[in-house]
Amino acid sequence: MMKFKNLIPHSFQSVGQQMGLAVQVVDGKLQIRSLRPRPVDHRPLWAQRLSSKSSFCRAVVQSGLLSRRQMVHAALRYRLGRSKDDAVIYWQIDELNQLHDGKLMWYGANCHRQKNRNASWVMYLLKKHYGVPQDTFQPQHCFFGQHLLATASVSSVVCVVEAEKTAVILSELYPQYIWLAAGGLGELQVNKFFPLRHYKVILFPDTDPDCIAYTRWYNAAQQVVSSFSWPKNNPIHVSDYLELHATKEQKSRKIDLVDYYIESIKNSATIQPV
């Protein structure tokens, strides 16, 4: 009996070439592979990872903070991504649509960060993957959500909070404002404010027992308004809402505005932070 490996599949090869396929027999087995290179995805990196199904997005909906429709809307507006291991990716994209970096964070079903997983950065992971030294090319971070300024009117009120999670949720609860996030207590840096110079800006620091966050952000705001590039007739307001309304117990937990909102809803109270 003639073995398949002894057959020369000329007809297969000719048909395969017409289809862009390479056909050959190896050890009696027919192997087919594509002659065409894999298509290159030319979309921006954030668009390749765009998703409303990350651990964060699912937790927000399951917790009842936002409806599924609201979460999808917020995910599209803020261009939220999802990593292969289910982290949400908070992309930092500026008003010129330039991508600066992306922060990966993991959330539990209770909508709080997973304590056993530290946040990571896309640029750090890319350097690690390609063997590039971490001290080469340090990305300049911007406010999370800054790309929303590209379509904002000059009469818009820009609210800046610390956590990306807070900005995303409050953007659906109070859509009349533009919500940005610094990304951390120490991330409210003077050089990030330049794109906000023509807007009314309100800062919402987290609260704590010793008023550390409020004081730090207040001082940062004074630095900004005293700089030569900031319009002298445009003061930056630092909200003391949490300092005035949060309980001693809440301050001990260092809650932020969305935490206060959630706990107020449970207690059937309403809030007007701005």
Secondary structure, DSSP 8 states (H G I E B T S, - for coil): ---GGG---HHHHHHHHHTTEEEEEETTEEEEEESS------S-HHHHTB-S-SHHHHHHHHTTSS-HHHHHHHHHHHT-EE-TTS-EEEEEE-TT--EEEEEEE-B-TTSSB-TTS--EEHHHHHHHHHT--TTSS------BTGGGGGG--TT-EEEEES-HHHHHHHHHHSTTSEEEE-SSGGG--GGG-GGGTTSEEEEE----TT-HHHHHHHHHHHHHHTSTTS-TT---EE--HHHHHS-HHHHHTT--HHHHHHHHHHTT------
